[in-house]
């Protein structure tokens, strides 16, 4: 499946992005799983200033507490870390287990998005 996806993306970087928005007419979309710079660029190229990028981050310590274990060849592949560099995110949400902090960050994001409608 990964190989097939990589082949599709290599031939046409917007292939999966177009599929995600096909027929959509909502004023706000949440595309929750962009994994490559080409995905972000496609949305920016096609939707301009309407695009708001959000990165959800947790420390490695937090991730390990959640039973994450690094797997070479998976966790260092472009599909997992392709956006670790080269993207100026509009929002960075920290999710290290502090519910109050997470709720406050999400509320601020939601207020901003509502103001853009």
VENSUL-V784884 format. One record per residue. N is the residue number from 1. RES is the residue in three letters. PHI is phi in whole degrees, 0 to 359 (999 if undefined). OMEGA is omega in whole degrees, -180 to 180 (NA if undefined). Layout:
n=N res=RES phi=PHI omega=OMEGA
n=N res=RES phi=PHI omega=OMEGA
//
This chain:
n=1 res=UNK phi=999 omega=180
n=2 res=UNK phi=298 omega=-180
n=3 res=UNK phi=300 omega=178
n=4 res=UNK phi=301 omega=180
n=5 res=UNK phi=298 omega=179
n=6 res=UNK phi=295 omega=178
n=7 res=UNK phi=296 omega=178
n=8 res=UNK phi=299 omega=-177
n=9 res=UNK phi=293 omega=179
n=10 res=UNK phi=295 omega=-180
n=11 res=UNK phi=287 omega=-175
n=12 res=UNK phi=206 omega=-176
n=13 res=UNK phi=303 omega=-180
n=14 res=UNK phi=266 omega=-175
n=15 res=UNK phi=308 omega=-176
n=16 res=UNK phi=286 omega=178
n=17 res=UNK phi=296 omega=179
n=18 res=UNK phi=299 omega=179
n=19 res=UNK phi=297 omega=-178
n=20 res=UNK phi=294 omega=-175
n=21 res=UNK phi=256 omega=-178
n=22 res=UNK phi=304 omega=177
n=23 res=UNK phi=79 omega=-178
n=24 res=UNK phi=280 omega=-180
n=25 res=UNK phi=223 omega=-178
n=26 res=UNK phi=290 omega=179
n=27 res=UNK phi=288 omega=178
n=28 res=UNK phi=225 omega=176
n=29 res=UNK phi=238 omega=171
n=30 res=UNK phi=246 omega=176
n=31 res=UNK phi=261 omega=-165
n=32 res=UNK phi=271 omega=-173
n=33 res=UNK phi=217 omega=171
n=34 res=UNK phi=288 omega=-174
n=35 res=UNK phi=232 omega=-176
n=36 res=UNK phi=224 omega=177
n=37 res=UNK phi=302 omega=-180
n=38 res=UNK phi=296 omega=177
n=39 res=UNK phi=294 omega=-180
n=40 res=UNK phi=299 omega=-179
n=41 res=UNK phi=297 omega=179
n=42 res=UNK phi=300 omega=180
n=43 res=UNK phi=296 omega=179
n=44 res=UNK phi=296 omega=179
n=45 res=UNK phi=296 omega=-175
n=46 res=UNK phi=268 omega=-176
n=47 res=UNK phi=233 omega=173
n=48 res=UNK phi=53 omega=-175
n=49 res=UNK phi=292 omega=178
n=50 res=UNK phi=290 omega=-178
n=51 res=UNK phi=283 omega=173
n=52 res=UNK phi=237 omega=-179
n=53 res=UNK phi=265 omega=-178
n=54 res=UNK phi=230 omega=175
n=55 res=UNK phi=250 omega=174
n=56 res=UNK phi=258 omega=-174
n=57 res=UNK phi=237 omega=173
n=58 res=UNK phi=218 omega=179
n=59 res=UNK phi=293 omega=177
n=60 res=UNK phi=299 omega=178
n=61 res=UNK phi=300 omega=178
n=62 res=UNK phi=297 omega=-180
n=63 res=UNK phi=299 omega=178
n=64 res=UNK phi=294 omega=177
n=65 res=UNK phi=298 omega=179
n=66 res=UNK phi=268 omega=175
n=67 res=UNK phi=74 omega=174
n=68 res=UNK phi=284 omega=177
n=69 res=UNK phi=229 omega=179
n=70 res=UNK phi=299 omega=176
n=71 res=UNK phi=236 omega=179
n=72 res=UNK phi=300 omega=-179
n=73 res=UNK phi=87 omega=176
n=74 res=UNK phi=246 omega=-175
n=75 res=UNK phi=286 omega=176
n=76 res=UNK phi=250 omega=178
n=77 res=UNK phi=277 omega=-180
n=78 res=UNK phi=304 omega=-179
n=79 res=UNK phi=296 omega=-180
n=80 res=UNK phi=252 omega=-175
n=81 res=UNK phi=228 omega=-178
n=82 res=UNK phi=295 omega=180
n=83 res=UNK phi=252 omega=180
n=84 res=UNK phi=289 omega=178
n=85 res=UNK phi=221 omega=173
n=86 res=UNK phi=89 omega=179
n=87 res=UNK phi=238 omega=172
n=88 res=UNK phi=267 omega=-178
n=89 res=UNK phi=289 omega=176
n=90 res=UNK phi=288 omega=-178
n=91 res=UNK phi=221 omega=171
n=92 res=UNK phi=235 omega=180
n=93 res=UNK phi=258 omega=179
n=94 res=UNK phi=266 omega=-177
n=95 res=UNK phi=236 omega=-179
n=96 res=UNK phi=255 omega=174
n=97 res=UNK phi=103 omega=178
n=98 res=UNK phi=270 omega=-174
n=99 res=UNK phi=300 omega=-179
n=100 res=UNK phi=298 omega=179
n=101 res=UNK phi=298 omega=179
n=102 res=UNK phi=298 omega=179
n=103 res=UNK phi=301 omega=180
n=104 res=UNK phi=296 omega=179
n=105 res=UNK phi=297 omega=-180
n=106 res=UNK phi=293 omega=178
n=107 res=UNK phi=296 omega=177
n=108 res=UNK phi=298 omega=177
n=109 res=UNK phi=298 omega=-179
n=110 res=UNK phi=299 omega=178
n=111 res=UNK phi=298 omega=179
n=112 res=UNK phi=296 omega=180
n=113 res=UNK phi=295 omega=178
n=114 res=UNK phi=299 omega=-178
n=115 res=UNK phi=291 omega=-178
n=116 res=UNK phi=270 omega=-178
n=117 res=UNK phi=285 omega=NA
//
